[in-house]
Amino acid sequence: MEVNKDEAYRCLDRAEYYIVEGDVEKAEKFINKSKKLFPTSEADELLKKLKTQGSKKHSTSNVKPDGQNAKKRKNTPPGSPRADRANQPTYTKAQLDTVKK
């Protein structure tokens, strides 16, 4: 099961993204997928928060993700190609050295 740990946390990141976007169904889907891959207390807590907020008014505007990457989010879901390449330069160190010369 240890092999699925990274994928489980990736699913939690995606669930947090959908919580911020207000898509409760997709968020719950990814939390449950994360729990199947590798059960964690973070997944249990996030699901509990989601259900608590959802039972009040089916509104997730007050639910805040606890993930470390939540501050860096934009409109691209985690794990997508655009999100992975957003902070990586498209040039090599050798190219940079040439330009500096």
MONOR-V815598 format. One line per field, one symbol per residue. ss: DSSP state (@ for helix, = for strand, . for the rest). psi: psi as a letter, one per 40 degrees, with the letter a starting at -180 (. if undefined). burial: # if it has 16 or more other C-alpha atoms within 10 Angstrom, else .. A space follows every 10 residues. Layout:
# MONOR-V815598
ss->???
psi->???
burial->???
This chain:
# MONOR-V815598
ss->.@@@@@@@@@ @@@@@@@@@@ @..@@@@@@@ @@@@@@@... @@@@@@@@@@ @@@@@@@... .......@@@ @@........ @@@@@..... ..@@@@@@@@ .
psi->dddedddddd dddddddddd eegddddddd dddddddhhi dddddddddd ddddddefhe dehhieided deiaehiiei ddddedehie iidddddddd .
burial->....#..### ########## .#.#.##### #####.###. .##..##.## ..#.....## ..#.#..... ......##.. ..#....... .......... .
